[in-house]
């Protein structure tokens, strides 16, 4: 029996294509990849509500003639097995189309090369109705009144990508801040012109992007470990661990800036760059578990664009999963890196069993149990009990036990992680109150040495000057 050709239902196929998990900012980054691969160094993004959302990206890359543009509009226009040049950021030839279809139903590309302007369009509603992949050639006059078209004409070579019928977004202005943050991070090496990357400019509605380097490398308190180059399957992988500054070493605004929207715990781990472009970040890939103690550790990984099979990078360039053998190498680097990553916390932690300080709390370890308890050896506690009658003393001790049992550990942990600069527990007691405590302790017979050891006077030293 002869084979039977079965063509997919185009309308249903389009719906599937549009729903593969692109977010708005990831889709835009995919379009910018094409601009960078086309040697552009000036990329302009315009987004207006028009009154419906209208979005376009203009670059000054090499441009395309008609044949090249038609090929660029083809789905899967590249063979993923072919060797790419060093600056190519795409692999499958799907980025322009898949990213665009995820956000809009009408994709128009206008390109200029050697003073020749060409225009092509995918209209998904038209395709669904005709049940054929029919590429349209709209009239150029439909777009000549756009403000951005003036910039398009100025360039010798240029490409303009236009999204219309953006049915996934109601108010495009609400997406622009997230887009700005995402692009400033993902393309920061290009915006900086650092580490051999070609310097480019990206603007959104005429506002230039400022590069955001997630490693804060210029800060004096950032610890940069030496770069290690490992070889796996004859491929070189460049790895550089960074330990970000402890919150006591930076301003509140700087701390929040480098924590990002997800915070430090979600931002720790590996940062994977391919050809200077950040693909995936904030992942340990099963080599470690994210924790508060390692939240300042960020490990930069740089690979060439011929290593995709080792990292299982998806078409959106937002998911990666290194092969098992490579994970073993990464785990070794991660374990080596976190030794320094936990130091800003472990070295700053006050020794709760320091014999030179009389603390209010003890850390108690019993078998496998760990808990905090009021320090019953604190002379203030002992003197207070002496002043109480038997019934009041019993009530007071029950109150303290209840206090110990109900320490809001989770709430404390959240606040220390999210708002370390605002967490000022020691400010509860004023200097005036510290003086009153000192006078009271002197009146009940505590010696000068006993008073000086009490934890509270390690901070409030001024009242001790008169002793």
C-alpha positions, 0 to 999 in steps of 0.5 A: 500500500502506498504511503498516505500524506496527512497534513496537519490541521493548520489552525490547530497546529498554530494554536500549539505553536503559540503555546510553548511557554514563552513569556513576553520578555523571553520572546523579545530577547529571542528577537534581539538574538537575531539582531545581534547575529546580524551584526547590529550594534544599535537596537531600538524597541518601541512599544505603544498602546495604539490603542491596541498593543503595538510592538516593534524592534528596529536594528541596524544589522546587515539587512536582508534581500527578498530571498533572504527574508523569505527564508528567514520567515520559514519555520525551522530555517536552519539545520541545528546540526550545522556548525554556526559562526561564533556570534550566532545566538540562534540554532533552529531558525525558529526564534523569530517565528515562535517568539513572535507567534507566542505574543501576536497573530500578525508578524511583519518583517521589513528589511533593507539591504543595498537600498532595496526594501522588502516586506513579508508577513505572517498573518495567523488568522489568514493562515487558519482560514486558508488552511495553508502556510501562505506568506503575505507581502503587504503594502509598504505604505501601511507602515510608512506613517509609523514614527519608527519608520524614519529611523528605518530609512536613515540606516543603510541596512536595517530590519524592522520586526513588527508585532500586531494583534497582540492578544496575550497582553492587555496593557503593554506598558505594564510589561516594560519594566520587567522587559527592561530588567530582563534585557539589562541582565541577559545582554549585559555583556553586550551592553558593557562591551566586556569580555570580548563581546561586541558592544551594542546599544539597546533602548526601549521607547528612546530610553537606553538600557543600563547593563546589570551585571549580576556578579557586582564585580566592581565592588570591593567586597565582592570575592572573585575566585580564580577562573577554572577551565574544564574540558568535557567531550573536548569542549572548553567550559570556563567557570568563575565563582563569585561571592557577593558582598554581605548586606553589611558591606553595601547600601540598602538600595544596592542590596535590593538591586542585586537581589533582583525580583526573586531575592538572593535565595532564588538568584544563587547558583549557576549562571550559564552564558553562551556566546556572551548571552545569559541563558539560564541563571539561579540554578544548581541543577541538583548539585546543591540545594538553595539555602540562606547560607549559600545565597551570595554564591553565583557561579559564572559558566561560559560556553561556546555555541557548539555545546548545546548537546551537553546542556540540553538547551531548549528552543526558548533559550531559557531552560538548560539541563547539563548531562550527568557527567558534566553535573559531577564536575559542576558539583565539585566546583559548587562545593568548592565555591560555597566554602567561601560563600558561607563565610560572610555569615559564619564569620559574622555570627556571634558565638552564643557560647562566648564566655566573655559575654553573658547572653540572654539566649542559649542555643541548646543541643540535646540529642538530635534536637536544637532549640533556643532557651532563655539563659537561666544563668544571666544574673538579671534573670536570677535577681528577678526571680529572687524578688518574686514570691513563689506563686508569681515566680512560677507564673513568670517561669511559665511565661518564659517557657511559653516565650521560648516555645513560640519564637517566630523563627520562620518570620525572623528568617524571612525578614532577615533574608528579605529586609536585612537593612530594615531589621534592627532588633537592637534598636528596641532599647534606647540609650536612656533605657540602657542607663536605667537598666545599668542603674537598676543592676547596680542597685541590686548588687551586680558587680562592675565585671558582671554588668560589663559582660551582659550582652546589652552593654556590648552595644550600649557602651556609653552608660558604662563610661561613668562606672 
